[in-house]
Amino acid sequence: MWANTLPEDGCMRVFIRKEIKNKNRQELPVFYRVNDAIYLAYWNYLKEQKSFFGNETFVYIMPHIRPIDIDSEVDYKWAEILIKN
């Protein structure tokens, strides 16, 4: 709930919604995000929905430390550290 898009001028005037402004993180509802770690689907379902997301798409909630996007050298090094330890 503390995330949003920014306008071109970078102004945060309406970045945080009024109903959550000045609340502690612990007071907010739990939000989830797609992490691109796992997608499983039958071919027919993909063909029918034209997407992974549809009426019969369900979530697998994983610990926040599990998914690692390796998009940079720093990400790769972090993954190496986690594997070694």
C-alpha positions in Angstrom: 0.0 0.0 0.0 3.0 2.3 0.2 3.8 1.8 -3.5 2.4 3.8 -6.4 3.4 5.1 -9.8 4.9 8.6 -10.1 3.9 11.4 -12.5 6.5 12.8 -14.8 7.3 15.7 -12.5 8.0 13.3 -9.6 5.6 15.0 -7.2 4.4 12.7 -4.4 1.3 14.9 -3.8 -1.1 11.9 -4.2 1.4 9.1 -3.9 0.2 7.8 -0.5 -3.6 7.4 -0.2 -5.3 9.5 2.5 -6.7 6.5 4.3 -3.2 5.1 5.1 -1.3 8.4 5.5 0.4 8.5 8.9 -0.3 4.8 9.7 2.3 2.4 10.8 3.2 -0.4 8.4 1.9 -2.9 11.0 -1.6 -1.3 10.9 -2.0 -1.9 7.1 -3.5 -5.0 5.5 -1.1 -7.5 4.1 -0.4 -7.0 0.4 1.2 -9.4 -2.1 3.0 -8.9 -5.3 3.8 -11.2 -8.3 7.4 -12.3 -8.1 7.6 -14.2 -11.4 9.2 -17.2 -9.6 6.7 -19.9 -10.6 4.0 -20.2 -13.2 2.3 -23.5 -14.0 -0.6 -23.9 -16.4 -2.1 -26.4 -18.8 -1.7 -25.4 -22.4 -5.4 -25.4 -23.0 -5.9 -22.9 -20.1 -3.3 -20.5 -21.5 -4.8 -20.7 -24.9 -8.3 -20.1 -23.5 -7.4 -17.3 -21.1 -4.6 -15.8 -23.3 -2.8 -15.2 -19.9 -1.6 -17.0 -16.8 -4.2 -15.0 -14.9 -7.8 -16.1 -15.0 -10.7 -17.4 -13.0 -8.8 -20.6 -12.0 -5.4 -19.1 -11.3 -4.2 -19.6 -7.7 -1.3 -18.3 -5.7 1.6 -20.0 -4.0 2.8 -17.8 -1.2 6.5 -18.2 -0.5 8.7 -16.6 2.1 9.9 -13.2 1.0 13.6 -14.3 1.0 12.9 -17.2 -1.5 12.4 -15.5 -4.9 15.5 -13.9 -6.3 15.4 -11.9 -9.6 18.8 -12.0 -11.2 18.8 -8.9 -13.4 22.2 -7.6 -12.5 25.6 -8.6 -11.2 24.7 -7.6 -7.7 21.6 -9.9 -7.8 23.8 -12.7 -9.0 26.3 -12.1 -6.2 23.5 -12.0 -3.6 22.2 -15.4 -5.0 25.7 -16.9 -4.6 25.9 -15.7 -1.0 22.5 -17.3 -0.2 23.4 -20.6 -1.9 26.7 -20.8 -0.1 25.2 -20.1 3.3 
